[in-house]
Amino acid sequence: MGEPNHSPGKELQHWTQAETPGKKSWHSQAYALGAISNFMSTFLTFPIYKVVFRQQIHAVTVSEALRQLWHEGPQYFYRGIYPPLLSKTLQGTLLFGTYDSLLCSLSPVGPHSLGHRWAAGLMSGVVEAVALSPFERVQNVLQDGRKQARFPSTFSILKEFNSYGLWGRLSLGYYRGFWPVLLRNSLGSALYFSFKDPIQDGLAKQGLPHWVPAMVSGSVNGTITCLVLYPLIVLVANMQSHIGWQSMPSLWASAQDMWDTRGRKVFLIYRGGSLVILRSSVTWGLTTAIHDFLQRKSHSKKD
């Protein structure tokens, strides 16, 4: 469609360089588009995520996770959607907006090298982890079926966290499992932004419509990144499902317990990997394609 020989990644890089460094229009655009794309993809893929979460917590098969959700009833199927919907919308805002701002600061006149993309992605992941870890913490407690009776709502969880002292609110409450979250988010963002454009550029040379390289690039890159970091995802889910002063094992104890619970076998840690592939493909494919489409449309209007 249009000009098949042009590389979408290089076109967007050219637009970035053409903007005056620090110009608000570009940065505000990146924040807004990140929010919209993440909101849409999160809402569509939440049912898949909930099944994956049950597998991570209980180490069960897909059919068993679905059976648990069915037994609890449809009224609980979307239980816990509000924290991830809000957090993922904020995630898109911070991830794309902060990355764009940092990238322009590191290389205001371009071109943006692999090192620049890696550094900007890594730092945007750190910002994301600090800002959004509390949302993920509440979400993981809500989605654990064992906690439904004791914590039936988000308010009941917040009330529990706020009953701790200041340090307890951070270490045992809102920021439980923060270090693996920080490692997962920073590395994940660095990997995603480092290789998103190169993959997209390579596909664009095949003369495909603009949205196809963006969707495939986001899908493939997001899936590979997610699978590489999947053990950290499982560790975070297990650490953040614990609540209360008496049930807070250390980071090392949590990792050891996860390894022992899964029979000291790597393939059991990756149980649920098939659904992770599906969810990551859909989520990051949609997110990248929507973001690329809206960004391209915005710049075509300016031109």
C-alpha positions in Angstrom: 0.0 0.0 0.0 1.4 3.4 -0.8 5.1 3.2 -1.1 6.1 -0.4 -0.5 9.9 0.2 -0.8 9.9 2.6 2.2 10.8 1.3 5.6 8.2 2.1 8.3 10.8 2.2 11.0 13.1 4.5 9.0 10.1 6.8 8.1 9.2 7.1 11.8 12.8 7.7 12.7 12.9 10.5 10.0 9.8 12.1 11.5 11.4 12.0 14.9 14.5 13.7 13.7 12.5 16.3 11.8 10.8 17.5 15.0 12.5 20.1 17.0 14.1 18.4 20.0 11.8 18.6 23.0 8.9 19.7 21.0 5.7 18.9 23.0 3.6 17.8 20.0 5.7 14.7 19.3 6.0 13.7 22.9 2.4 14.2 23.9 1.5 12.2 20.8 3.6 9.2 21.9 2.0 9.3 25.4 -1.5 9.4 24.0 -1.1 6.7 21.4 0.6 4.4 23.9 -2.4 4.7 26.2 -5.0 4.0 23.5 -3.2 1.0 22.0 -2.6 -0.6 25.4 -6.1 0.0 26.6 -7.7 -1.8 23.6 -5.3 -4.7 23.6 -5.6 -5.3 27.3 -9.4 -5.4 27.3 -9.5 -7.9 24.4 -6.9 -10.3 25.8 -7.8 -10.3 29.6 -9.7 -13.7 29.5 -6.5 -15.3 28.1 -4.4 -13.7 30.8 -6.6 -14.9 33.6 -6.3 -18.5 32.4 -2.5 -18.1 32.2 -2.4 -16.6 35.7 -4.2 -19.6 37.2 -1.6 -21.9 35.5 1.2 -19.9 37.0 -0.2 -20.0 40.5 -1.6 -23.6 40.7 0.7 -25.3 38.0 -2.3 -26.9 36.4 -3.3 -27.6 32.8 -5.3 -25.3 30.5 -8.4 -27.4 30.9 -8.1 -27.4 34.7 -7.6 -23.6 34.8 -10.8 -23.2 32.7 -12.6 -25.7 34.9 -11.7 -23.6 38.0 -13.0 -20.4 36.4 -16.2 -22.1 35.2 -16.8 -23.5 38.7 -16.4 -20.0 40.2 -19.1 -18.7 37.9 -19.2 -16.1 35.1 -19.7 -13.3 37.6 -16.0 -13.8 38.6 -14.6 -14.2 35.1 -13.7 -10.5 34.7 -12.9 -10.1 38.4 -9.7 -8.2 38.7 -9.9 -6.5 35.2 -9.9 -2.9 36.5 -6.4 -2.9 38.0 -4.8 -4.3 34.8 -6.9 -2.1 32.5 -5.8 1.0 34.4 -2.2 -0.2 34.8 -1.8 -1.3 31.2 -3.2 2.0 29.9 -0.7 3.8 32.2 1.9 1.3 31.0 1.4 2.2 27.4 1.5 5.9 28.3 4.8 5.6 30.2 6.4 3.0 27.9 5.9 4.7 24.6 6.0 8.3 25.9 9.0 7.9 28.1 10.9 5.8 25.5 10.3 8.5 22.9 11.4 11.3 25.2 14.5 9.4 26.3 15.4 8.4 22.8 15.3 12.1 21.6 17.4 13.1 24.6 20.0 10.5 23.9 20.1 11.2 20.2 18.3 14.5 19.4 19.4 14.6 15.8 19.6 10.8 15.0 20.2 8.3 13.7 19.0 6.1 16.6 21.5 3.3 17.0 20.8 -0.1 18.7 22.6 1.2 21.8 20.3 4.3 22.0 17.2 2.2 21.6 18.4 -0.3 24.2 19.3 2.4 26.7 16.0 4.3 26.2 14.0 1.0 26.4 15.8 -0.1 29.6 15.2 3.2 31.4 11.6 3.4 30.3 11.1 -0.1 31.7 12.5 1.1 35.1 10.1 4.0 35.2 7.3 1.6 34.3 8.2 -0.8 37.1 8.3 1.9 39.7 5.0 3.4 38.7 3.0 0.3 38.0 4.2 -2.4 40.4 1.4 -1.6 43.0 -1.3 -2.1 40.3 0.1 -5.5 39.4 0.3 -6.4 43.1 -3.4 -5.7 43.7 -4.3 -7.5 40.4 -2.5 -10.7 41.3 -4.2 -10.9 44.7 -7.6 -10.3 43.1 -7.1 -13.1 40.6 -6.0 -15.7 43.1 -9.1 -17.8 43.7 -7.8 -18.7 47.2 -8.1 -15.1 48.3 -11.7 -14.4 47.2 -13.3 -15.0 50.6 -10.8 -12.9 52.5 -10.4 -10.2 49.9 -13.6 -9.9 47.8 -12.7 -6.4 46.4 -9.9 -4.0 45.6 -10.9 -1.9 48.6 -10.4 -4.8 51.0 -6.9 -5.4 49.7 -6.0 -1.7 50.0 -7.3 -1.7 53.5 -5.1 -4.6 54.4 -2.0 -2.9 52.9 -2.7 0.4 54.6 -2.9 -1.4 58.0 0.8 -2.0 57.8 3.4 0.5 58.9 5.1 2.7 56.3 7.9 0.2 55.5 5.4 -2.7 55.6 3.2 -0.9 53.1 6.1 -0.8 50.6 7.9 -4.1 51.2 5.0 -6.3 52.2 2.2 -4.4 50.5 2.3 -2.4 47.3 5.9 -3.3 46.3 6.0 -7.0 47.2 8.1 -8.7 44.5 9.5 -5.4 43.2 13.0 -6.6 42.2 11.9 -9.3 39.8 9.4 -6.9 38.4 12.1 -4.3 37.9 14.4 -6.9 36.1 11.5 -8.2 33.9 10.2 -4.8 32.9 13.6 -3.2 32.2 14.9 -6.1 30.1 11.6 -6.6 28.4 11.3 -3.0 27.3 15.0 -2.9 26.1 14.5 -6.1 24.0 11.2 -4.9 22.6 12.3 -1.5 21.5 15.7 -2.7 20.3 14.4 -5.1 17.7 10.9 -3.9 16.9 12.0 -1.5 14.1 14.6 -3.8 12.5 12.0 -6.6 12.2 9.5 -4.2 10.9 12.0 -2.8 8.4 12.9 -6.2 7.1 9.2 -7.1 6.5 8.4 -3.8 4.9 10.9 -4.6 2.1 8.6 -7.3 1.0 6.1 -4.7 -0.3 3.4 -5.6 2.3 0.8 -3.1 3.5 2.0 -0.8 6.3 0.0 -2.4 9.1 1.2 -6.0 8.4 4.9 -5.4 9.2 3.9 -3.5 12.4 1.6 -6.2 13.6 3.9 -9.1 12.8 6.9 -7.2 14.3 5.1 -6.5 17.5 3.7 -10.1 17.7 7.0 -11.9 17.1 9.1 -9.5 19.2 6.7 -9.4 22.1 6.3 -13.2 22.1 10.0 -13.9 22.1 10.6 -11.3 24.8 7.8 -12.8 26.9 9.1 -16.4 26.6 12.7 -15.4 27.4 11.5 -13.7 30.6 8.7 -16.2 31.4 10.4 -17.6 34.6 10.4 -14.1 36.0 6.7 -13.7 35.1 5.9 -16.8 37.0 8.0 -15.8 40.0 6.3 -12.4 40.2 2.9 -13.9 40.1 3.7 -16.3 42.9 5.4 -13.7 45.1 2.6 -11.1 44.7 -0.2 -13.6 45.4 1.1 -13.9 49.0 -0.4 -11.5 51.6 0.0 -11.0 55.3 3.0 -10.8 57.7 3.2 -14.6 58.3 3.3 -15.7 54.6 6.1 -13.6 53.1 9.0 -15.7 51.9 12.1 -14.0 50.7 13.0 -13.6 47.0 15.4 -16.6 47.1 12.9 -18.7 49.1 10.1 -17.8 46.6 12.3 -18.8 43.7 13.3 -22.1 45.4 9.7 -22.9 46.2 8.6 -22.3 42.6 11.4 -24.6 41.4 10.5 -27.3 43.9 6.7 -27.0 43.3 7.3 -27.7 39.6 9.4 -30.8 40.2 12.7 -29.0 39.4 11.8 -29.2 35.7 12.1 -26.3 33.4 9.2 -27.4 31.2 6.9 -27.3 34.2 7.9 -23.7 34.8 6.8 -23.0 31.3 3.4 -24.6 31.7 1.0 -22.2 30.2 3.5 -21.2 27.6 1.1 -21.9 24.7 -1.4 -19.4 26.1 1.4 -16.9 26.7 2.4 -17.1 23.1 -1.2 -16.6 22.0 -1.8 -13.6 24.4 1.6 -12.0 23.7 1.1 -12.4 19.9 -2.4 -10.7 20.1 -1.5 -8.1 22.6 1.8 -6.8 21.2 0.7 -7.3 17.6 -2.4 -5.1 18.2 -0.5 -2.6 20.4 2.2 -2.1 17.8 -0.1 -2.0 14.8 -2.5 0.5 16.4 0.4 2.7 17.6 2.1 2.6 14.2 -1.2 3.3 12.4 -2.2 6.3 14.5 1.3 7.7 14.5 1.6 7.4 10.8 -1.8 9.0 10.3 -0.9 11.9 12.6 2.3 12.7 10.7 0.6 12.3 7.3 -1.9 15.1 8.4 1.0 17.3 9.3 2.7 16.7 6.0 
